Amino acid sequence: MAAFEIRDLSFTYPNENSPALEHISMDIPEGKITLICGASGSGKSTLLRRLKACLADHGKAEGEVLFFGRPLCDVAEAEQARRIGFVFQHPDDQIVTDKVFHELAFGPESLGWDNRKMRLAVAEMASYFGLAELFMKNVAELSGGQKQLINLASVAVMRPDVLILDEPTSQLDPIAAADFLSTLRKLNEDLGLTVILTEHRLEEALPMADMLAVLENGSLIAYDVPQKAAMQIKNSAVFDSMPAAVRIFSALGGEGGAPLTVGKGRAFIASRMRKQVDITQKAEHKHGDTAVEIKNCRFRYERNSPDVLCGLDLRLYRGEICALLGGNGSGKSTSIGLISGRLKPYRGKVKSNGARVAALPQDPRELFVKDTVSEELAELGSDEAEIARLVNFLELENVSERHPFDLSGGEQQRLALGKVLLTHPDVLLLDEPTKGMDGQLKRRFGELLQKLCDEGKAIFLVSHDVEFCARYADRCALLFRGEIAAEGAPHEFFSGNFFYTTAAAKLSRGMLDGAVLAEEVVECLRQ
């Protein structure tokens, strides 16, 4: 039986001429994992919100959504609250209490469960998720990955039939994201839970999916098992976001179902190996003068709390992109706070040498103060021609009159980036700048950063997106326990790692050592 039957669904936002969803028809199977992907602004989040009435956006809707054979509009909100769980993109958006155990009990308590049933359900779910050590902690003390796990547990404790997740790993580091998705798969297998999620992080999400739906400009362009659906869209811009194994398979003329896992991708590469090939390393990047210097900085948020940064030493150079990687809670965003001047170290120095510094926060909504996208960009009094060029580059033309908080996560990210760029900084600090971006937009964004570097700007980005860092950064560093644990050029840095590395490096390790990008693997196998 289908958990949801979507029949000719169309939706248009108020004051918009183009529909956000156009004639969507699909059956989402019960007990399976259905992954929905597409470019930023393609309608993924809009579609998910149509599957739970209280979250559906205002606008003109046509068509029908059935929930286990019943029109969704006929299912009472209390029943939807229990049977349809929803996990949002931003972990803090869903947290409503101060303690972890309060958060787990909030849903059952709101549904009026008796005390005995509620205590049993909370204890059972806390044990299942391994939350015993976090049970009495303040939610504010948790890392982003821990908060998102709490959100998942607080929804699962109500024993829903369907779990819907909107880009749940967008703010998690690679290891935390893999753990979160593994937990999601376990819930599906152990409880028979129907899972529907959107993701841009397809390397980890696609192999665990039973069905793949692909949206483009509000239309459904593919819906099938992942191995087939991925190959049906190879002429679409969305294909740039597919896992490296799929892109390599397609580029080399592979036939049949595409490999989705590292193991199957390695087997395909091994079958195409003709000879051992040495990967030529990129020439050493030539950078300019020092723009910012962090020297032996120590920082803690409270007097009696542990140090977040423990003697951090780092230099940012003009004409260089420096990427900082590390786990959630390792101090990456704190380092941006020090460079921007928002935070002050209790020991050590930060020297900016008179450079103008601008920062893009992890949550782009912090920068929004106006009612429309066009008003946000005009706030700084910039030249109209410059704003028009930026709007065109960031692909915001179709949302110029929409409220910033009504945008998708990727569109909000692009709008915030535009506001930061309009300040014409000498040093650009970016906290998770590619979250919510599809593969094609990442490429254009990376090319923009390289252009800014050519103009002599220093760019410092904190990111979990190892693929983006490997392709566009000139120098990468790993932050661990408050200090730099490793640093080097991308090929040197990523080719030696097992977890903080690219999918191409995992696929080719031991066969094409030194390859960190999918096109490098393809080029070698064509020789």
Secondary structure, 3 states (H helix, E strand, C coil): CEEEEEEEEEEECCCCCCCCEEEEEEEEECCCEEEEEECCCCCHHHHHHCCCHHHCCCCEEEEEEEECCEEHHHCCHHHHHHHEEEECCCHHHCCCCCEHHHHHHHHHHHCCCCHHHHHHHHHHHHHHCCCHHHCCCEHHHCCHHHHHHHHHHHHHCCCCCEEEEECCCCCCCHHHHHHHHHHHHHHHHHHCCEEEEECCCHHHHHHHCCEEEEEECCEEEEEECHHHHHHHCCCCHHHHHCCHHHHHHHHCCCCCCCCCCHHHHHHHHHHHCCCCCCCCCCCCCCCCCEEEEEEEEEECCCCCCCCCEEEEEEEEECCEEEEEECCCCCCHHHHHHHHHCCCCCCEEEEECCCCCEEEECCCHHHHCCCCCHHHHHHCCCCCHHHHHHHHHHCCCHHHCCCCHHHCCHHHHHHHHHHHHHCCCCCEEEEECCCCCCCHHHHHHHHHHHHHHHHCCCEEEEECCCHHHHHHHCCEEEEEECCEEEEEECHHHHHHCCCCCCCHHHHHHCCCCCCCCCHHHHHHHHHC
